[in-house]
Amino acid sequence: MASPRDIPNPVETTTEGIGGHKNAEVATKVIEILNGAGYSEHIALVLNEGVTDYWLPIPKHTIMPAKLLDYITFEAFKNAQSPVLEKSYELDRTHIPLDTQATYEWNGVRYPKSLIYKRYLGEGGAGIVVEMQVAGGTTYAVKRIPRKTKYHEAKSQLRSIKQEIENLKKINHTHCIEFMGSYSDVKEIGVVMDPVADCNLDRFLSEFDHTGPDNRIVLASFFGCLADALVYLHWEVNIRHKDIKPKNILVKKNRIILTDFGISLDWSEQGHSTTNQEVLRSPMYCAPEADAGQSRNRKSDIWSLGCVFLEMSAVLRGFSPNFVKTKLGNSYFRHNLDGIRDAISAVRQQGPLDNYNPLELEWIEQMLQFENKKRLTSKELQLAISRSVSDPPFCGTCCNTEPAELYDNKTTKWHGVTVRRDNNVSGAWISKRLVDLYHLEVTSQQATLIINVGGRQLVSDTKADVRFILDTANHVENAECYVIPASFDLLIGTPTTVANNKWMGTP
């Protein structure tokens, strides 16, 4: 072992200091180990090497950084790490390194004792996905990632895992997978996520039943939902997905969910939105700029989503799930622009279904522009979809709603409801369920009004006097809403004058 006199003091060579180090917040147990073993002066060196709590427990000397072994033996580190490992596991949306007594073995694999193995779900990114259940009965998807056993491989792998989990912690969107927690033992990293999906989009499209009208409504709504998720990632949490493809998109009942953020890039810490040093995991859907090593940015995600949209459009319009790939000659999208054009032309001209209006092809053409700068942004895409008029609609109610409070005339209390926006509708509408539930005053109309929502035709010959407060407004709105039997609460169309001459619409 080298003498400390022969090696510069790592604390003196860093300008960040421990408290301000980028890895300090995710290395609290590593810091505790080194402090407990009497090696606090070497904490900065360990953090500079990228060693964090995701590395724990370190099971063998081959995973220890060589620089660290110059200061501390593996046995000394191992003895110091044992007391800080957790003896039980709870889902608290953090990463927890586990002691062996917190786990049990099932078919040669160790799992946290608080999670019960249910079934195998499939492959996911760099690991196997299984379904597990907590004692209370809730089930979760757990991605099991076997740990590398050599330092340089482990360093690269654990950097990627740390990035995925730290990105997942930031994400809170109905169309993105939810991070519930993670754990590590000597052999694996486990990432616990919600929900357990019914299938991925690849399988959903392959098994799509064109005879069911409700199926078309669900698939059409996925366009707006995925665009909404991408706007959230790009503009609210500063994350590019970087690996959008049907197998990384889950379906749970009628809900579409983006998942697998293993190579996502968070550029809020990068100082810029592009990078040349990126890993290609799924070249089939990668943007053209990937070939020449050019900078990739948010619009690279747009290309990938455009490829997915084209496959969705073909299936929506009655073509087989493999139609687009057949047109491409099974090559990558970016390598066969003629195949893309042929597929779009065929879908546009030969769609066999009634009410044929392939509006989505206009967006897809703008998403699959070879030149990065010419593509739509995610915000432009979302706006185009939300303003579209089609049957079935391309924007689901989940992505065009906001909370509000509705006044109950009998109890004189306010109750939480949901307001849905729909630019294709004029006026304001309310479900009969809410009218009855909150004792609203109803008046008859002389004329019967009809609207089309979600592929259904709804008729109203009554109005209800409504008082409500939008969460985004600071005042009470008074309005007359048309009463209809519907699943939504309040539906507001394009801005329209309400009873007190205020404007009801987006505040």
C-alpha positions as CSV (number, residue, x, y, z in Angstrom):
1,M,0.0,0.0,0.0
2,A,1.4,3.4,-0.9
3,S,2.3,5.8,1.8
4,P,0.1,8.9,2.2
5,R,3.2,11.0,1.8
6,D,3.6,9.7,-1.7
7,I,0.0,10.6,-2.8
8,P,-1.4,14.2,-2.8
9,N,-4.1,14.8,-0.2
10,P,-7.4,14.5,-2.2
11,V,-9.1,17.1,0.0
12,E,-6.5,19.7,-0.9
13,T,-6.8,19.0,-4.6
14,T,-10.6,19.5,-4.8
15,T,-12.1,23.0,-5.1
16,E,-15.7,21.8,-4.4
17,G,-15.4,20.7,-0.8
18,I,-17.5,17.8,0.6
19,G,-20.7,19.7,1.2
20,G,-20.9,21.1,-2.3
21,H,-19.8,18.0,-4.1
22,K,-22.3,16.8,-6.7
23,N,-22.2,13.3,-5.3
24,A,-22.4,14.2,-1.6
25,E,-26.2,14.0,-1.3
26,V,-26.3,10.4,-2.8
27,A,-23.3,9.2,-0.8
28,T,-24.3,9.8,2.8
29,K,-23.6,6.2,3.8
30,V,-20.3,6.1,1.9
31,I,-19.3,9.2,3.9
32,E,-20.5,7.6,7.1
33,I,-18.4,4.5,6.4
34,L,-15.2,6.5,5.7
35,N,-15.8,8.7,8.8
36,G,-16.3,5.6,10.9
37,A,-13.2,3.9,9.6
38,G,-11.1,7.0,10.3
39,Y,-10.6,7.9,6.6
40,S,-12.6,11.1,6.5
41,E,-9.7,12.9,4.8
42,H,-10.2,10.7,1.7
43,I,-13.9,11.4,1.3
44,A,-13.4,13.8,-1.6
45,L,-11.3,11.3,-3.5
46,V,-14.0,8.7,-3.2
47,L,-16.7,11.1,-4.3
48,N,-14.5,12.2,-7.2
49,E,-14.3,8.6,-8.3
50,G,-18.1,8.5,-8.5
51,V,-18.6,6.2,-5.6
52,T,-22.0,6.7,-4.1
53,D,-24.6,4.7,-2.0
54,Y,-25.6,3.0,-5.2
55,W,-22.3,1.1,-4.9
56,L,-23.2,-0.4,-1.5
57,P,-22.7,-3.0,-0.4
58,I,-19.3,-3.4,-2.1
59,P,-19.0,-7.2,-2.1
60,K,-15.4,-7.7,-3.3
61,H,-12.1,-5.9,-3.8
62,T,-12.4,-6.0,-7.6
63,I,-15.1,-3.3,-7.4
64,M,-13.1,-1.0,-5.1
65,P,-11.5,2.0,-6.9
66,A,-7.7,1.5,-7.2
67,K,-7.1,4.9,-5.8
68,L,-9.2,4.1,-2.7
69,L,-7.3,0.8,-2.2
70,D,-4.1,2.9,-1.9
71,Y,-5.6,4.2,1.4
72,I,-7.8,1.5,2.9
73,T,-7.9,-2.2,2.6
74,F,-11.0,-3.9,1.3
75,E,-11.4,-5.8,4.6
76,A,-11.3,-2.5,6.5
77,F,-13.9,-1.0,4.2
78,K,-16.1,-4.1,4.4
79,N,-16.1,-4.1,8.2
80,A,-16.9,-0.4,8.3
81,Q,-19.8,-0.7,5.8
82,S,-21.6,-3.6,7.6
83,P,-23.1,-1.4,10.4
84,V,-24.5,1.2,8.0
85,L,-26.4,-1.2,5.7
86,E,-30.2,-1.3,6.3
87,K,-31.6,-4.3,8.1
88,S,-35.1,-3.8,6.6
89,Y,-36.6,-2.2,3.5
90,E,-39.5,0.2,3.1
91,L,-40.7,2.0,0.0
92,D,-39.8,5.7,0.7
93,R,-38.8,6.9,-2.8
94,T,-35.1,6.7,-1.9
95,H,-32.2,4.2,-2.6
96,I,-31.4,1.9,0.3
97,P,-28.4,-0.5,0.4
98,L,-29.5,-3.6,2.2
99,D,-27.8,-6.0,4.7
100,T,-28.4,-9.7,4.0
101,Q,-30.8,-10.0,7.0
102,A,-33.2,-7.6,5.1
103,T,-33.6,-10.1,2.3
104,Y,-34.8,-13.6,1.5
105,E,-34.0,-16.0,-1.3
106,W,-36.5,-17.2,-3.9
107,N,-35.4,-19.4,-6.8
108,G,-31.8,-18.4,-6.4
109,V,-32.5,-14.6,-6.2
110,R,-32.6,-12.4,-3.1
111,Y,-35.5,-10.0,-2.6
112,P,-36.3,-7.6,0.3
113,K,-38.4,-9.3,2.9
114,S,-41.0,-6.6,2.7
115,L,-41.8,-7.5,-1.0
116,I,-43.4,-10.8,-2.0
117,Y,-42.4,-12.2,-5.4
118,K,-45.5,-12.7,-7.7
119,R,-44.5,-13.4,-11.3
120,Y,-42.0,-12.7,-14.1
121,L,-43.0,-9.8,-16.4
122,G,-40.3,-9.6,-19.0
123,E,-37.1,-7.8,-19.9
124,G,-36.6,-4.1,-19.3
125,G,-33.6,-2.1,-20.3
126,A,-30.6,-3.8,-18.6
127,G,-32.5,-6.1,-16.4
128,I,-35.4,-8.4,-15.7
129,V,-38.8,-7.0,-14.6
130,V,-40.9,-8.9,-12.0
131,E,-44.1,-8.2,-10.2
132,M,-43.9,-8.0,-6.4
133,Q,-46.4,-7.2,-3.7
134,V,-46.2,-5.4,-0.4
135,A,-47.9,-6.8,2.7
136,G,-50.8,-4.4,2.2
137,G,-51.6,-5.9,-1.2
138,T,-50.3,-3.3,-3.6
139,T,-48.3,-4.7,-6.5
140,Y,-45.3,-3.0,-8.1
141,A,-43.0,-3.7,-11.1
142,V,-39.4,-4.3,-9.9
143,K,-36.5,-4.1,-12.4
144,R,-33.7,-6.3,-11.2
145,I,-30.3,-5.4,-12.6
146,P,-27.4,-7.8,-12.0
147,R,-24.3,-5.9,-10.7
148,K,-21.0,-5.9,-12.6
149,T,-18.1,-7.4,-10.7
150,K,-15.2,-5.4,-12.1
151,Y,-14.4,-1.8,-11.2
152,H,-14.5,-0.1,-14.6
153,E,-17.6,-2.0,-15.7
154,A,-19.3,-1.3,-12.3
155,K,-18.4,2.4,-12.5
156,S,-20.1,2.8,-15.9
157,Q,-23.1,0.7,-14.9
158,L,-23.7,2.3,-11.5
159,R,-23.3,5.8,-13.1
160,S,-26.2,4.9,-15.5
161,I,-28.3,3.4,-12.7
162,K,-27.8,6.4,-10.5
163,Q,-28.8,8.7,-13.4
164,E,-31.9,6.6,-14.1
165,I,-33.1,6.7,-10.5
166,E,-32.2,10.3,-9.9
167,N,-34.2,11.2,-13.0
168,L,-37.1,9.0,-11.9
169,K,-37.2,10.9,-8.6
170,K,-37.9,14.1,-10.4
171,I,-40.7,12.8,-12.5
172,N,-44.4,13.1,-11.4
173,H,-46.7,12.8,-14.4
174,T,-49.7,10.6,-15.1
175,H,-48.1,9.3,-18.3
176,C,-44.7,8.5,-16.9
177,I,-43.7,5.6,-14.7
178,E,-43.6,6.4,-11.0
179,F,-40.5,5.7,-8.9
180,M,-41.4,4.1,-5.6
181,G,-37.9,3.3,-4.3
182,S,-34.8,1.2,-5.0
183,Y,-32.4,-1.1,-3.2
184,S,-29.1,-2.8,-3.7
185,D,-27.6,-6.0,-2.3
186,V,-24.3,-7.7,-3.2
187,K,-25.6,-9.1,-6.5
188,E,-28.3,-6.8,-7.8
189,I,-29.9,-3.4,-7.9
190,G,-33.7,-3.3,-7.7
191,V,-35.8,-0.4,-9.0
192,V,-39.4,-0.4,-7.7
193,M,-42.0,1.3,-10.0
194,D,-45.7,1.8,-10.3
195,P,-47.9,0.6,-12.0
196,V,-47.7,-3.0,-13.2
197,A,-48.7,-2.5,-16.8
198,D,-51.0,-4.8,-18.8
199,C,-48.6,-4.8,-21.7
200,N,-46.3,-2.5,-23.7
201,L,-47.4,-0.5,-26.8
202,D,-45.6,-2.9,-29.1
203,R,-47.9,-5.7,-27.9
204,F,-50.9,-3.5,-27.7
205,L,-50.6,-2.6,-31.4
206,S,-49.9,-6.2,-32.4
207,E,-53.1,-7.4,-30.7
208,F,-55.2,-4.3,-31.6
209,D,-58.9,-5.2,-32.4
210,H,-60.2,-2.9,-35.1
211,T,-63.8,-4.0,-34.7
212,G,-64.2,-2.3,-31.4
213,P,-65.0,1.5,-31.7
214,D,-63.9,2.1,-28.2
215,N,-60.5,0.7,-29.0
216,R,-60.0,3.4,-31.7
217,I,-60.9,6.0,-29.2
218,V,-58.3,4.7,-26.7
219,L,-55.5,4.5,-29.3
220,A,-56.3,7.9,-30.7
221,S,-56.1,9.5,-27.3
222,F,-52.5,8.1,-26.9
223,F,-51.2,10.7,-29.3
224,G,-52.1,13.6,-27.1
225,C,-51.1,11.7,-23.9
226,L,-47.6,11.0,-25.2
227,A,-47.1,14.5,-26.5
228,D,-48.2,15.8,-23.0
229,A,-45.7,13.6,-21.3
230,L,-42.9,14.8,-23.6
231,V,-43.7,18.4,-23.0
232,Y,-43.5,17.7,-19.2
233,L,-40.1,16.0,-19.6
234,H,-38.6,18.6,-21.9
235,W,-39.9,21.8,-20.3
236,E,-40.7,21.1,-16.7
237,V,-38.0,18.7,-15.5
238,N,-35.4,19.3,-18.2
239,I,-35.1,15.6,-19.2
240,R,-34.7,14.0,-22.7
241,H,-35.9,10.4,-22.8
242,K,-33.5,9.4,-25.5
243,D,-34.9,5.9,-26.1
244,I,-38.6,6.3,-27.1
245,K,-39.9,3.2,-28.7
246,P,-43.0,1.0,-28.4
247,K,-41.4,-1.4,-26.0
248,N,-40.6,1.6,-23.6
249,I,-44.2,2.7,-23.6
250,L,-46.6,0.8,-21.3
251,V,-50.4,0.4,-21.4
252,K,-52.4,0.1,-18.2
253,K,-56.1,-0.2,-19.0
254,N,-56.7,2.9,-21.1
255,R,-53.6,4.8,-19.8
256,I,-50.3,5.1,-21.7
257,I,-47.1,5.4,-19.7
258,L,-43.5,6.3,-20.7
259,T,-40.9,4.2,-19.0
260,D,-37.2,3.1,-19.0
261,F,-35.3,6.3,-18.4
262,G,-32.0,4.5,-18.1
263,I,-30.2,6.6,-20.6
264,S,-32.2,9.8,-20.2
265,L,-30.2,12.9,-20.1
266,D,-30.9,15.6,-17.5
267,W,-29.3,18.7,-19.0
268,S,-30.3,21.0,-16.2
269,E,-26.8,20.2,-14.8
270,Q,-25.1,20.1,-18.1
271,G,-25.3,23.8,-19.0
272,H,-26.6,23.0,-22.5
273,S,-29.2,20.9,-24.2
274,T,-27.0,18.8,-26.5
275,T,-24.3,16.2,-26.3
276,N,-22.2,14.1,-28.6
277,Q,-21.3,11.5,-25.9
278,E,-24.5,9.5,-25.9
279,V,-25.2,5.8,-26.0
280,L,-27.4,4.3,-28.7
281,R,-29.6,1.7,-27.2
282,S,-32.4,1.3,-29.8
283,P,-31.1,2.4,-33.2
284,M,-34.4,1.5,-35.0
285,Y,-36.0,4.7,-33.7
286,C,-33.0,6.9,-33.4
287,A,-32.9,10.3,-35.1
288,P,-30.7,10.8,-38.2
289,E,-28.2,13.0,-36.3
290,A,-27.1,9.9,-34.4
291,D,-25.3,8.5,-37.5
292,A,-22.8,11.4,-37.9
293,G,-22.2,11.9,-34.2
294,Q,-24.0,15.2,-34.4
295,S,-25.4,16.9,-31.4
296,R,-28.8,15.6,-30.2
297,N,-31.4,17.6,-28.4
298,R,-35.1,17.6,-27.6
299,K,-36.0,17.3,-31.2
300,S,-34.2,13.9,-31.4
301,D,-37.0,12.7,-29.0
302,I,-39.5,14.2,-31.4
303,W,-38.1,12.1,-34.3
304,S,-38.4,8.9,-32.2
305,L,-41.9,9.7,-31.1
306,G,-42.8,10.5,-34.8
307,C,-41.7,6.9,-35.7
308,V,-43.9,5.5,-32.9
309,F,-46.8,7.8,-34.1
310,L,-46.5,6.5,-37.6
311,E,-46.9,2.9,-36.4
312,M,-49.8,4.0,-34.2
313,S,-51.4,5.8,-37.1
314,A,-51.2,2.8,-39.4
315,V,-52.8,0.5,-36.9
316,L,-55.5,3.1,-36.0
317,R,-56.4,3.4,-39.7
318,G,-56.8,-0.4,-40.1
319,F,-53.3,-1.5,-41.3
320,S,-51.4,-4.4,-39.8
321,P,-48.9,-3.8,-37.0
322,N,-46.0,-4.7,-39.3
323,F,-47.1,-2.4,-42.1
324,V,-44.7,0.4,-41.5
325,K,-41.7,-1.9,-40.9
326,T,-42.5,-3.7,-44.2
327,K,-42.5,-0.4,-46.0
328,L,-39.1,0.3,-44.5
329,G,-37.7,-3.0,-45.6
330,N,-37.0,-3.7,-41.9
331,S,-34.3,-1.0,-42.0
332,Y,-34.0,1.8,-39.5
333,F,-36.4,4.7,-40.0
334,R,-33.7,7.2,-40.6
335,H,-32.1,5.0,-43.2
336,N,-35.2,4.8,-45.4
337,L,-36.9,8.2,-45.9
338,D,-38.6,6.9,-49.0
339,G,-40.1,4.1,-47.0
340,I,-41.4,6.6,-44.5
341,R,-43.0,8.7,-47.3
342,D,-44.5,5.5,-48.9
343,A,-46.0,4.5,-45.5
344,I,-47.5,7.9,-44.9
345,S,-48.9,8.1,-48.5
346,A,-50.5,4.6,-48.2
347,V,-52.1,5.4,-44.9
348,R,-53.4,8.7,-46.2
349,Q,-54.8,7.3,-49.4
350,Q,-56.0,3.8,-48.5
351,G,-57.3,4.0,-45.0
352,P,-60.2,1.6,-45.0
353,L,-62.2,2.8,-41.9
354,D,-65.2,5.1,-41.8
355,N,-64.8,8.7,-40.6
356,Y,-61.4,8.6,-42.2
357,N,-59.5,11.8,-41.4
358,P,-55.8,11.1,-41.0
359,L,-55.0,14.4,-39.4
360,E,-52.1,12.9,-37.4
361,L,-50.1,12.4,-40.5
362,E,-49.6,16.1,-40.8
363,W,-47.9,16.1,-37.4
364,I,-45.9,13.0,-38.2
365,E,-44.5,14.5,-41.4
366,Q,-43.3,17.5,-39.4
367,M,-41.9,15.3,-36.7
368,L,-40.0,13.1,-39.2
369,Q,-38.1,15.9,-40.9
370,F,-34.5,14.7,-41.6
371,E,-33.1,18.1,-40.5
372,N,-33.3,18.5,-36.8
373,K,-34.2,22.2,-36.8
374,K,-37.2,21.7,-39.1
375,R,-39.1,19.4,-36.7
376,L,-41.8,20.4,-34.4
377,T,-41.0,21.1,-30.7
378,S,-42.9,19.1,-28.1
379,K,-44.9,22.2,-27.2
380,E,-45.9,22.8,-30.8
381,L,-46.9,19.2,-31.2
382,Q,-49.0,19.3,-28.0
383,L,-50.7,22.5,-29.1
384,A,-51.5,21.1,-32.5
385,I,-53.0,18.0,-31.0
386,S,-55.1,19.9,-28.4
387,R,-56.5,22.2,-31.1
388,S,-57.3,19.3,-33.5
389,V,-60.9,18.4,-34.5
390,S,-61.3,14.7,-35.2
391,D,-63.3,11.7,-34.6
392,P,-62.0,9.9,-32.5
393,P,-60.3,12.8,-30.7
394,F,-56.5,12.7,-30.3
395,C,-56.4,14.2,-26.8
396,G,-57.8,12.3,-23.8
397,T,-59.5,13.9,-20.9
398,C,-56.6,13.1,-18.7
399,C,-54.3,15.6,-20.5
400,N,-56.8,18.5,-20.7
401,T,-58.1,18.8,-17.2
402,E,-57.6,20.9,-14.0
403,P,-59.0,20.8,-10.5
404,A,-61.8,23.0,-9.3
405,E,-64.4,23.4,-6.5
406,L,-68.1,23.3,-7.1
407,Y,-70.7,24.8,-4.7
408,D,-73.4,22.6,-3.2
409,N,-76.6,24.7,-2.9
410,K,-78.1,22.5,-0.2
411,T,-75.2,21.9,2.1
412,T,-73.6,25.3,1.3
413,K,-70.2,23.5,1.0
414,W,-67.6,23.4,-1.7
415,H,-66.6,20.1,-3.3
416,G,-63.7,19.1,-5.4
417,V,-64.4,18.4,-9.1
418,T,-62.5,18.2,-12.4
419,V,-62.8,20.7,-15.2
420,R,-62.0,19.4,-18.7
421,R,-61.0,21.7,-21.5
422,D,-62.1,20.9,-25.1
423,N,-61.5,23.4,-27.9
424,N,-63.9,21.5,-30.1
425,V,-66.9,22.3,-27.9
426,S,-68.8,25.5,-27.6
427,G,-70.2,26.6,-24.2
428,A,-70.0,24.8,-20.9
429,W,-71.4,21.4,-19.9
430,I,-71.9,19.5,-16.7
431,S,-72.8,15.9,-15.9
432,K,-76.2,15.1,-14.5
433,R,-74.5,13.2,-11.8
434,L,-73.0,16.4,-10.4
435,V,-76.2,18.3,-10.8
436,D,-78.0,15.7,-8.6
437,L,-75.2,15.2,-6.2
438,Y,-74.7,18.9,-5.4
439,H,-78.4,20.0,-5.7
440,L,-77.8,22.5,-8.5
441,E,-80.7,24.6,-9.8
442,V,-81.9,23.4,-13.2
443,T,-83.9,25.2,-15.9
444,S,-85.4,24.0,-19.2
445,Q,-84.2,25.2,-22.5
446,Q,-86.3,26.0,-25.5
447,A,-83.8,24.5,-28.0
448,T,-82.0,21.1,-27.8
449,L,-78.3,21.3,-28.1
450,I,-76.0,18.4,-29.2
451,I,-72.2,17.9,-28.8
452,N,-69.9,15.1,-29.8
453,V,-67.4,14.1,-27.1
454,G,-65.1,11.1,-27.3
455,G,-67.0,9.6,-30.2
456,R,-70.4,9.9,-28.4
457,Q,-73.2,12.3,-29.3
458,L,-74.7,13.9,-26.2
459,V,-78.0,15.9,-26.1
460,S,-79.1,18.5,-23.6
461,D,-82.4,20.3,-23.1
462,T,-81.7,21.7,-19.6
463,K,-79.2,24.1,-18.0
464,A,-77.8,24.2,-14.4
465,D,-76.8,27.2,-12.5
466,V,-73.2,26.6,-11.4
467,R,-70.8,28.3,-9.0
468,F,-67.2,27.1,-9.1
469,I,-63.7,28.1,-8.4
470,L,-60.8,27.1,-10.6
471,D,-57.6,26.4,-8.8
472,T,-55.8,28.6,-11.3
473,A,-58.2,31.6,-10.6
474,N,-58.8,33.9,-7.6
475,H,-62.5,34.4,-8.0
476,V,-65.8,32.5,-8.1
477,E,-67.2,31.8,-11.5
478,N,-71.0,31.8,-12.1
479,A,-72.2,30.1,-15.2
480,E,-75.1,28.2,-16.8
481,C,-73.9,24.8,-17.9
482,Y,-75.8,22.4,-20.3
483,V,-76.7,19.2,-18.4
484,I,-75.9,15.9,-20.0
485,P,-75.3,12.3,-19.0
486,A,-71.5,12.0,-19.1
487,S,-68.5,10.5,-17.3
488,F,-66.7,13.9,-16.9
489,D,-67.5,16.5,-14.3
490,L,-67.4,19.9,-16.0
491,L,-66.6,20.4,-19.6
492,I,-65.6,23.8,-20.9
493,G,-65.2,24.5,-24.5
494,T,-63.9,27.6,-26.3
495,P,-64.3,30.7,-24.1
496,T,-67.9,31.7,-23.8
497,T,-69.7,34.4,-21.9
498,V,-71.2,33.2,-18.6
499,A,-74.1,34.5,-16.6
500,N,-72.3,37.2,-14.7
501,N,-70.6,38.5,-18.0
502,K,-67.2,37.1,-17.0
503,W,-65.3,34.9,-19.4
504,M,-65.2,31.2,-18.8
505,G,-62.2,29.5,-20.3
506,T,-58.5,29.4,-19.6
507,P,-58.0,32.1,-16.9
